[in-house]
Amino acid sequence: MLPSVVVWESTKACDFNCRHCRAVSIKERLPEELTAEEVERRVIDRIKGLFVISGGDA
């Protein structure tokens, strides 16, 4: 059974440290983070229509 909603923290890298955000931000992306192409291939095709991407600055 697929979940009805998927929330994915796309990165920990963010120039801000907002009080309302529960994430602990860092300045640089982590080396093991997926590239946009890897995300599309591995994840989005499986869950498209079910997710909200969160994390990082706008």
C-alpha positions in Angstrom: 0.0 0.0 0.0 1.4 3.4 -1.0 1.3 6.3 1.5 -1.2 9.1 0.7 1.4 11.8 1.2 5.2 11.8 1.2 7.2 14.7 2.6 10.9 14.6 1.6 13.6 16.8 3.1 15.5 17.4 -0.1 18.6 18.8 1.5 20.0 20.1 4.8 21.9 22.9 3.0 20.3 26.3 3.8 21.7 29.8 4.3 19.0 30.5 6.9 18.3 29.1 10.4 14.6 29.8 10.7 13.1 29.5 14.2 10.0 27.8 12.7 12.0 25.1 10.9 12.6 21.8 12.7 15.6 21.0 10.5 19.2 21.8 11.5 20.7 23.6 8.5 24.2 23.4 7.2 26.0 25.6 4.7 27.0 23.0 2.1 25.1 20.1 0.5 26.1 16.6 1.8 28.1 14.6 -0.8 25.7 11.6 -0.5 22.6 13.8 -1.5 21.0 12.7 -4.7 21.3 14.7 -7.8 18.2 15.9 -9.6 18.7 13.2 -12.2 19.0 10.5 -9.5 15.8 11.8 -7.8 13.9 11.6 -11.0 15.1 8.1 -11.9 14.9 6.5 -8.4 12.1 8.3 -6.7 9.7 10.6 -8.6 8.6 8.0 -11.1 7.4 5.8 -8.2 5.6 8.4 -6.1 4.7 11.2 -8.5 1.5 12.9 -7.4 2.0 11.9 -3.8 4.8 14.1 -2.5 5.7 17.6 -1.2 9.4 18.5 -1.3 10.7 20.4 1.7 14.0 21.7 3.0 16.6 24.3 2.0 16.1 27.9 1.2 13.8 29.2 -1.5 
